[in-house]
Amino acid sequence: MCGIVGYIGQQDSKEVLLNGLAKLEYRGYDSAGIALLNEDGINLFKVKGRIATLRESVDAGVHATMGIGHTRWATHGEPSEENAHPHQSTSGRFTLVHNGVIENYQDIKKEYLQDVVFRSETDTEVVVQLIEKLFEKNQDTLVSFRQAMEMLEGSYAIALIDNEDSDTLYVSKNKSPLLVGLGEGFNVVASDAMATLKETDQYLEIHDKEIVIVKRDAVTIQKLDGSVVERNPYTAQIDASDIEKGTYEHFMLKEIDEQPIVMRKIIKEYQDEAGELTLDEDIRAAMKAADRIYIIAAGTSYHAGLVGKNLIEKVAGIPVEVHVSSEFSYNMPLLSEKPLFIFISQSGETADSRAVLVKIKEMGHPALTVTNVPGSTLSREADYTLHLHAGPEIAVASTKAYTAQIAVLAILAVDTAKVKGIELDFDLMQELAIVANGIDALTGQKEELESLTRDYLETTRNAFFLGRSLDYYVSLEGALKLKEISYIQAEGFAGGELKHGTIALIEKGTPVIALATQANVNYSIRGNVQEVVARGANAMIISMKGLEQDDDAFVLPAVHELLTPLMSVVPLQIIAYYAALHRGADVDKPRNLAKSVTVE
Ligand code: M6R
């Protein structure tokens, strides 16, 4: 959470910073600021609100060839101008932006900064004040920066300016993402390469607890002990057009529509010309060796994990447990003898999942990350990675990553089955191609789905999603999609659980969206719908060709029974989109949320 951009070069840094921050708004968007260093010293601009507001507040007359910027998701202190970054030390000499959470900031404050008058409620200000305090003693910025980084506990990505030195940006990170982008006569710093892709596609990874000294024409990476680290840059594989909305009003709708393309890309990336699956031999060996798989994920990725469990157990015959990453450490189950951990994460940066990864690596267990961002923390720190190939997902509400996650898990399941010599009676890639065509058809039915949204969700304060078997897992995802962007209180329920409590909430007009894509429970889920209708619910059934009945509100094209979530989720994504749109909500940037949850 929070996004950082820094620039040091020859041109005016304002535009690089503001454009970069706009690209990082998905990381948090409750306040923002930039600091520009020129011959007049530091020029600071901070606002409560979005980058568009910040842009209006920046004095166009200020020119500076060096600066840092930040877009914030508040952790310590409410969203306000005072709490917005950059933060400055008391003398004004040091200016700093930070992403993450400093866990020992209260201790540092008490021990070293008792005489300092703080201007914000943030943990970040403690860091910049600490640097100044250390500098008072040693009169060396690099030494003070290094000493401060040594003292910090928690997660941080930091960029610092010393206004007496217009030739250096000081940068460091621990657990939070940060990259250095390399240019001709300039260098940039960013939480995500997306932010500075216009400037360069050459990036240097920064590892935890490294200190990076960024100058206009040189970048030096050091360890905390001062020893120099050599590292080659890599080329960022992002197409600039992937991070633009194009003709779409919202990224979410664009990303929903991209799902067939993503499905076809996955089919292409995971098979060779002879039609054989192309998974890494190491991954195959790890899957074969595992006596139990533990899937760890959060939010939408957790919901994809539930579907993945069904696939891996049914197709590959390996028992699977799925755990919410934030709970795993406290409620760790008794592990099997040969566990394999699979981390599912669109961003590859989710802090709760990373905490589990660190823990299980300490215990010596193997880990596979399924992610959309191969260079991400979860990807780098796991033993193996499977790439989603979904292209950048910008809308906070995850859509194409969910379907990509399920498709890749299906490929993993089928590949493992083949490795284990299990005979399968279907060709997965053909089935995924059918899914791609089916989603194409669904994205062409938006008017119908918008009209259903009006009929069922227009004025309601709450909504229920019902399903059994795989449909239950999708109902959880449908409810998450609806609540996070429209703010309608929504819950997903297993049909069989209704009479154990939830049905008490049903009253006249309560919207219920039921999924009926599973042949073996078609009768019983329809029975559940009758039960809620009898109590006044405004219920609709989304069914699948072959299982449909006359009054069903929407019928999905038929796909393989193991892959139905890839279809049934799409109308729920579209319905959530229109519900949010009709309420005037900010579809791509819902309140209180951020795309990457990089704090625990
Ligand atoms: O990047 P990750 O997949 O690890 O993110 C996990 C969740 O934060 C994410 O899926 C979240 O629930 C989405 N906003 C849901 O649309």
Residues whose N, C-alpha, C, O or C-beta is under 5 A from the ligand:
A	BS01	M6R	A298 G299 T300 S301 I344 S345 Q346 S347 G348 T350 V396 A397 S398 K595 V597
